[in-house]
Amino acid sequence: MIRTQIYLTDEQREELAVIAEHRGKKQSEVIREAIDGLIDRARRKRKKTALRDAAGIWKNRDDLPDFRTMRSEWDR
């Protein structure tokens, strides 16, 4: 692990202490869990954006083979 320093407001520090105590964890563990959640949400959003951007990219192309015909030949 890499040691990182951060600055918190008094309110953030107090709430973090309450959350950590309630969960029976160290404050650093709670911070890491929060960061993991943020990273996970960002990754999912990037994946959704990539899929949305890729949807239909071939729909107006006329230089592609007729896939329906190709598939019907495979089914025989």
HUSULSUL-V911657 format. One record per helix or strand. SS is the DSSP state (H for helix, E for strand). FROM is the first residue (numbers start at 1). LEN is the number of residues. Records with the same first field share a line. If there is no record, write none. Layout:
# HUSULSUL-V911657
SS = FROM-LEN / FROM-LEN
This chain:
# HUSULSUL-V911657
H = 10-14 / 27-28 / 67-9
